[in-house]
Amino acid sequence: MLSAEISNIYKKSGKTRKTHNLVFLPDLESAAKFNARLGKIGNIVSDGATPGAIQVPGDGQPIVLRADCQTSGGYAKIGCVISADLPRLAHLAPGDVLSFIEVDHEKAATARRRAREMFDGWRARISPTGWLDERKLWTENLIGGATSGENEGFR
């Protein structure tokens, strides 16, 4: 017995929705026939999704996938936000307006390198120097015990 997932896109109350159905098929031949029939009616094949991908569902409102995105999907993809700009997305609220500009691979790589250099500089400025014994930090037991939560002050 084989199983496959089918996505359905439909409109209800002015909103576009996507649902998933599980289909069970007895063998590979049946699965091939089933896929061929779906292809004739315009089946959208799922493919890989990564953070930064810009998907457009049936309602036409673009969705930029972020760090917690799914690994695959079937919505059309119209572009991808470069990795150096992904942290900026975390500061946007739903409905905020943003614009995109096209960059080539070289510009994207340069932006990523600059972002990495900025992060490394920031990390170096906040890292303690001299007084921290990293060996002790990694080898010592920093917790002197455990509590049940019933000690005084926790009631």
Salt bridges, closest charged atoms under 4 A:
GLU5 OE2 - HIS20 ND1 3.13
GLU29 OE2 - LYS33 NZ 3.42
ASP47 OD1 - LYS77 NZ 2.50
ASP85 OD1 - ARG88 NH1 3.81
ASP120 OD1 - ARG116 NH2 3.13
